[in-house]
Amino acid sequence: MADGLLSLNAEDQNLNLLLSLPGRPHPDPGPFFFRGRPPRFSEAAFSVPSGDLRTDPDSFPAMRVLAGDIGGTKTAVAIAEVGPRSLSLLATRTYPSAEFRGLELILEDFLSGKRRPSVAAFGVAGPVRAGRAKVTKLPWTIDEARLARRLAIGRVRILNDFVAAALGIPRLPARSFSLLVPGIAEPGGPIAVLGAGTGLGQAAVVDASGVRIALASQGGHADFGPRDEREDRLVRFVRGRFGRVSRDRLLSGEGLGHIYDFVKADRGARDAPAVARAFESEDRAAVISGFALSGRDALCREALSLFVSIYGSEAGNLALQYRATGGVYLAGGIAEKILPALREKAFRESFRSKPPMEELLARIPVRVAREPRLGLIGAVEAAYRTAIETTRWRSKTTTR
């Protein structure tokens, strides 16, 4: 994607990314809208505690920040202008991650000839500890201090990519979401975010004394628990390939391929000729989902149905784990592409079928976040908060 200009503000009727503020009505109330005085957001996964975020954000002007969404397949970067009520992506570009030896090379290419912001934040597909992250699907190690020195940027923050997604959700208007499972969200209740893509990302948002905190998770790498005899056979099949079956071994693009292979072996079937030809030149997950959604192949249809059922069950697991009465949100690259299948009853039934917790789950809504730049938007939000925190810390230090 070439560099481009995308302006998102209160006057933009086509796509505005707006944040509900204390005492201010949201012009387009979305599922994250809090009546009255909503709680603020902070980011618990940062290596430095975020501190007290109760200072009125209106006192901080709009500013330019550098942001990135770092994934195993692609890396999206942007220079944005962001304020308490507006967000503009001034320049954006997407790079194929595997073609670069590290994030620094991508950023130096992107920033060439551009005025560099003084603050940056990057959502990373992997765990973050003490300002360092190892990207799960890449041989990259990303370090805040090293990036700051090499890029001559004053403050750099690294956060888990799904923590960034959680921070980005409040910036989206209601039309950016599709309802999968109806329910009644509890205002201020915990929120769960998950999404299948290159892997399975997860995060949660909880309230802590009026402050909304985004919690990182590596739950996608937890063990998968089969629910019936067919899933017992699925686990044995995948274990035979890898020795261990994690949740993201199944709930990912790669995982859909494993599920298809299992269904084929379980039925003693062969690839349909058209499917076999497509596999030779196209991404397997895209082929399986495409043939399934079009109804052109029974094996693909069965594989996608099983994938959707497992996805719904994992969404229910996360809802129970965090008691996500504020709602569950699906992000990631796959949900939008298989939305018609997610709307079928298999997802909803698997989400709610967890005795004795059916009554609790029956009240929790599930939505798909359809904004493809959610992680990038969340990284912009994280950079903005970092700038606010840095400014307030310097102010406190100066006045002592």
JOFENTA-V187409 format. One record per residue. PHI is phi as a letter, one per 40 degrees, with the letter a starting at -180 (none if undefined). OMEGA is omega in radians with two decimals (999 if undefined). NEAR is the number of other ideal C-beta (glycine too) atoms within 12 Angstrom. Layout:
# JOFENTA-V187409
phi:omega:near
PHI:OMEGA:NEAR
PHI:OMEGA:NEAR
This chain:
# JOFENTA-V187409
phi:omega:near
none:-3.10:20
c:3.05:10
d:-3.12:20
a:-3.13:16
b:3.10:15
b:-3.12:27
b:-3.09:22
b:-3.13:35
a:-3.01:26
c:-3.12:23
c:-3.10:14
c:-3.09:19
c:-3.08:13
c:-3.12:14
a:3.08:25
b:-3.10:29
b:-2.94:43
b:-3.11:36
b:3.06:42
c:-3.09:35
b:3.10:29
d:3.06:25
g:-3.13:15
b:3.07:21
c:3.08:18
c:-3.10:28
c:3.13:22
a:-3.02:25
d:3.14:21
b:-3.08:31
c:-3.14:38
b:-3.09:40
c:3.13:30
b:3.09:32
c:3.11:16
g:-3.10:15
b:-3.07:17
c:3.06:28
c:3.12:31
c:3.09:35
b:2.91:42
b:-3.01:37
b:-3.00:44
c:-3.06:32
c:3.11:40
c:-3.10:38
c:3.07:24
b:-3.12:24
d:-3.03:16
c:3.11:32
g:-3.07:23
c:-3.13:17
b:-3.05:30
c:3.06:20
c:-3.09:23
c:-3.12:16
c:3.10:32
c:3.13:16
c:-3.14:14
b:-3.09:25
c:3.02:17
c:-3.09:23
a:3.09:32
c:3.13:29
b:3.00:43
b:-3.11:48
a:3.10:53
a:3.05:52
b:-2.95:53
b:-3.13:46
b:-3.14:45
c:-3.13:31
c:-3.09:30
a:3.11:30
b:3.09:43
b:-3.14:39
b:-3.10:46
a:2.81:45
b:-3.05:38
b:2.92:44
b:-3.01:29
b:3.06:46
b:-3.08:30
c:-3.08:32
b:-3.14:29
a:3.12:27
a:-3.14:44
b:3.04:34
c:-3.02:37
c:3.12:28
a:-3.13:31
b:3.04:32
a:3.11:29
b:-3.10:27
b:2.98:29
c:-2.98:16
d:-3.00:31
c:-3.13:19
c:-3.12:15
b:-3.12:23
c:3.14:15
a:-3.12:27
c:-3.10:43
d:-3.12:30
c:3.09:21
c:-3.08:35
c:3.10:36
c:3.07:23
c:-3.09:20
c:-3.04:32
c:-3.11:28
d:3.13:15
g:-3.12:11
b:3.02:22
c:-3.01:15
c:3.04:25
c:-3.12:36
c:-3.12:22
a:-3.12:36
a:3.05:45
a:-3.07:53
b:2.99:52
c:-3.00:51
b:3.09:48
c:-3.13:49
i:-3.14:36
c:3.14:31
b:3.11:40
b:3.07:21
f:3.08:14
g:3.13:26
b:3.13:24
a:2.98:39
b:-3.11:24
c:-2.97:36
d:-3.03:33
b:-3.12:29
b:3.08:30
c:-3.11:16
b:2.88:31
b:-3.08:25
b:-3.07:43
b:-3.09:28
d:-3.06:33
c:-3.14:20
c:3.09:21
c:-3.12:38
d:3.14:29
c:-3.04:14
c:-3.09:22
c:-3.10:34
f:3.09:19
b:-2.98:36
c:-3.06:25
a:3.13:35
b:3.06:44
b:3.04:49
b:3.11:48
a:3.09:52
d:-3.05:49
c:3.14:58
c:2.91:53
c:3.06:49
c:3.11:50
c:3.12:52
c:3.11:53
c:-3.12:54
c:-3.06:48
d:-3.14:47
c:3.13:43
c:-3.07:47
c:3.03:41
c:-3.05:32
d:-3.08:24
c:3.10:21
c:-3.09:33
b:2.99:33
b:-3.13:27
c:3.07:27
b:-3.09:40
b:-3.12:36
c:3.11:20
a:3.13:28
b:-3.11:16
c:3.08:31
c:3.14:21
d:-3.14:23
g:-3.13:26
c:3.11:30
d:-3.12:33
b:3.10:46
b:3.12:45
b:3.06:51
a:3.13:49
a:3.06:50
c:3.08:41
a:3.00:40
c:3.01:36
b:3.10:38
b:3.13:47
c:3.12:51
a:3.03:46
a:3.10:48
a:3.06:40
b:-3.10:46
b:3.11:30
c:3.07:28
b:3.13:22
f:3.08:14
g:3.10:19
b:3.12:25
c:-3.04:38
b:3.08:32
c:-3.06:45
b:3.08:34
c:3.11:36
a:2.93:35
b:-3.10:28
c:3.10:32
c:3.14:40
c:3.06:25
c:-3.12:23
c:3.04:18
c:3.12:34
b:-3.14:20
c:-3.06:24
b:-3.07:23
a:-3.06:16
c:3.12:11
c:3.11:21
c:2.97:26
d:3.13:18
c:3.09:21
c:3.13:35
c:3.13:30
c:3.14:20
c:-3.10:26
c:3.08:35
c:3.10:21
c:3.12:16
c:-2.94:20
b:3.13:18
g:3.12:11
a:-3.11:17
b:3.06:31
c:-3.13:28
c:-3.10:34
c:3.02:42
c:3.13:33
b:-3.08:47
c:3.12:46
a:3.07:40
c:3.07:36
c:-3.10:31
c:3.09:41
c:3.07:44
c:3.10:31
c:3.14:35
c:3.09:45
c:-3.14:43
c:3.10:31
c:-3.12:35
d:3.13:33
c:3.14:27
c:-3.10:22
c:-3.14:23
c:-3.11:17
g:-3.06:8
b:3.08:20
b:3.05:14
c:2.96:27
c:-3.10:22
d:-3.13:13
c:3.11:18
c:3.13:32
d:3.13:21
c:-3.14:14
c:3.12:24
c:-3.07:25
c:-3.03:13
b:-3.06:10
b:3.07:18
c:-3.03:21
c:-3.12:28
c:3.12:36
c:3.11:25
c:-3.09:32
c:-3.11:44
c:3.14:40
c:3.12:27
c:3.13:32
c:-3.08:34
c:3.12:26
c:3.14:19
g:-3.05:15
c:-3.10:20
a:-3.07:31
c:3.13:22
c:3.11:31
c:3.13:40
c:3.14:30
c:3.13:29
c:3.14:41
c:3.11:42
c:3.10:34
c:3.08:40
d:-3.13:46
c:3.12:40
c:3.11:34
c:3.11:43
c:3.12:47
c:3.12:40
c:3.14:34
c:3.05:42
c:3.07:49
c:3.07:38
d:-3.12:36
c:3.09:42
c:3.10:43
c:-3.09:27
d:-3.12:24
b:-3.01:34
f:-2.95:24
c:-3.12:40
c:3.05:29
c:3.10:38
h:3.07:44
b:-3.10:52
b:3.04:50
c:3.04:48
b:3.12:49
g:-3.00:45
c:-3.00:39
c:-3.01:39
d:-3.13:43
c:-3.07:28
c:-3.11:29
b:-3.06:40
d:3.11:25
d:3.12:24
c:3.12:36
c:-3.12:39
c:3.09:23
c:-2.97:24
c:-3.08:18
d:3.14:28
c:-3.09:36
c:-3.12:31
c:3.13:23
c:3.10:32
c:-3.01:41
c:-3.01:32
c:-3.13:24
a:3.14:26
c:0.15:13
c:-3.03:9
b:-3.10:21
c:-3.09:18
c:3.10:12
c:-3.09:23
c:3.13:35
c:-3.11:23
c:-3.05:25
c:3.10:39
c:3.07:34
b:3.14:43
b:3.00:41
c:3.02:41
c:-2.99:45
c:3.10:30
c:-3.05:37
c:-3.14:30
c:-3.07:40
d:-3.13:43
c:3.11:49
c:3.10:46
c:3.09:47
c:3.08:53
c:3.04:51
c:3.11:52
c:3.12:47
c:3.10:50
c:3.11:46
c:3.12:45
c:3.09:47
c:3.11:45
c:3.12:38
c:-3.13:40
c:3.14:30
c:3.13:31
c:-3.11:25
c:3.11:24
c:3.11:21
c:3.12:15
c:3.13:15
c:-3.13:14
c:-3.12:10
c:-3.05:9
c:3.14:8
c:999:7
